[in-house]
């Protein structure tokens, strides 16, 4: 691929896009992984089989998870999207580790976290030092919430963008 990068730089007078960093095998696997995760696994009605397909595609998923149907797991970043043990992800949740002209940042969902249906978890460089988004242990993310920052352990986050409405140890409702 270095010959292709050199030619791209010579012809276009700018740096080549991300695709030029992939090996030939990576370029072949990319559409296969996309089809497997976004067509087959996301439409599979059986959770155990769905989890097996996601793991086959390379996602790091802990023990006893539930990932609902029609979820979008960022197939380009299968290696930086991780799920802990006993995680529950409801129907139609969207995980994006990158955007247009943006670097790829990790998303970590820690043990026993719950993510409500149709939530969107968008990873970004939060403060210039910590990178990515972490949803803490025992955290609860409400339905239709846009998570673009870290959620602490045991916290409840809702809204667009998300805001913490309950912290761990805070019993006020």
Secondary structure by P-SEA (a helix, b strand, c coil): caaaaaaaaaaccccccccccccaaaaaaaaaaaaaccccccccccaaaaaaaaaaacccccccccccccccccccccccbbbccbbbbccbbbbbcccccccbbbbbbccbbbbccbbbbbbccccccccbbbbcccbbbccbbbbcccccccbbbbccccccccccccccc
